[in-house]
Amino acid sequence: MNGEDNDVVPQRPEDKPEHAEADGEAAPTNEEEVQDTISDLELNELIESLCLSKVEEFVLLGYEHVTGKDIWDCVSDRYRKTGVPSLHQIVNDILSLKSTQFMNWMTISMYKGAQF
C-alpha cells in the first residue's frame, strides 16, 4: 500500500457495532459523548483505583503515609482554575505524577495551611 500503515483497517458500514444499530442511535462520535456514557460512580471508582495504584508505587519508593485522597488532592489542585479536563487527561495526570511533584505540592500546601 505504498508505505502506508497497514495496521489501520478502514471501517465499512457493515462493521458497525450491533448496539448502535439496535437502539436506533449512532455510536458516540466525540470524546465528550464517550465520557458522558461513564456514570459518576464508575468515574469515581476508576479515579480511586488509579490513585491507589499510584499510592502503591509511592510506598515502594519509601513514602509510606501517602493516601489515595492525597494523590487526588494533588492532581485535582491543577484543575481548580481551569475546570475538570477530559478523562484521558485525568488518567495521564495521575499515572505520570512524580514523587518530587507530589512532595513539592505537599510542602506548599503545608505552608498554605492545609490540614494533613
C-alpha positions in Angstrom: 0.0 0.0 0.0 2.8 2.4 -0.9 4.3 2.6 2.6 1.0 3.4 4.4 0.4 2.0 7.8 -1.3 -1.4 7.3 -2.4 -1.7 10.9 -5.3 0.7 10.3 -8.3 -1.1 8.7 -10.9 1.1 7.1 -14.4 0.6 8.6 -17.2 -0.4 6.3 -20.9 0.3 7.2 -21.5 -3.4 7.9 -18.7 -3.3 10.5 -20.7 -1.0 12.9 -21.3 -2.4 16.4 -24.7 -4.1 16.8 -25.7 -2.0 19.8 -25.5 1.2 17.8 -28.0 -0.1 15.2 -30.3 -1.8 17.6 -31.0 1.3 19.6 -31.5 3.4 16.6 -28.9 5.8 17.9 -25.5 6.4 16.4 -22.4 5.4 18.5 -20.8 8.3 20.3 -18.6 10.1 17.9 -16.6 12.5 20.0 -14.8 12.4 23.3 -17.5 14.3 25.3 -20.2 11.8 24.3 -18.0 8.9 25.2 -17.1 10.4 28.6 -20.8 11.1 29.3 -21.5 7.3 28.9 -19.5 6.7 32.1 -21.6 7.1 35.2 -20.3 9.2 38.1 -19.9 6.1 40.2 -17.8 4.4 37.6 -15.7 7.5 37.1 -15.1 7.8 40.9 -14.2 4.1 41.1 -11.8 4.5 38.2 -10.1 7.5 39.7 -9.9 5.8 43.1 -8.3 2.7 41.7 -5.7 4.9 39.7 -4.9 6.9 42.9 -4.5 3.7 44.9 -2.2 2.3 42.2 -0.1 5.5 42.5 -0.1 5.1 46.3 1.4 1.6 45.9 4.1 3.0 43.7 5.0 5.7 46.2 5.0 3.1 49.1 7.6 1.2 47.1 9.6 4.4 46.9 9.5 4.8 50.6 6.6 7.2 51.0 4.6 5.1 53.4 2.0 7.6 54.7 0.6 8.7 51.3 -3.2 8.1 50.7 -5.3 7.9 47.6 -7.0 11.1 48.8 -3.6 12.9 48.9 -2.9 11.9 45.4 -6.3 13.1 44.1 -6.0 16.3 46.0 -2.6 16.9 44.4 -3.8 16.1 40.9 -7.1 17.9 41.2 -5.5 21.1 42.5 -4.3 21.7 39.0 -8.0 21.8 37.8 -9.1 24.4 40.3 -8.8 27.3 37.8 -9.3 25.6 34.5 -12.0 23.1 35.4 -12.0 19.3 35.1 -10.4 18.1 31.9 -11.3 15.1 29.8 -10.9 11.6 31.2 -7.7 10.7 29.3 -6.0 13.8 30.8 -7.1 12.9 34.3 -5.7 9.4 33.9 -2.5 10.8 32.4 -2.1 13.3 35.3 -2.5 10.6 37.9 -0.3 8.0 36.3 2.5 10.4 35.4 2.6 12.1 38.8 6.2 12.0 40.1 7.1 11.8 43.8 9.0 15.1 43.6 6.0 16.9 42.2 3.8 15.4 44.9 6.2 16.3 47.7 6.5 19.9 46.4 2.7 20.1 46.4 2.6 18.7 49.9 5.2 21.3 51.1 3.4 24.2 49.5 0.1 23.0 50.9 1.5 22.9 54.4 2.8 26.4 54.1 -0.7 27.5 52.9 -2.2 25.9 56.0 -3.9 22.8 54.6 -4.6 20.1 57.2 -2.6 16.8 56.8 
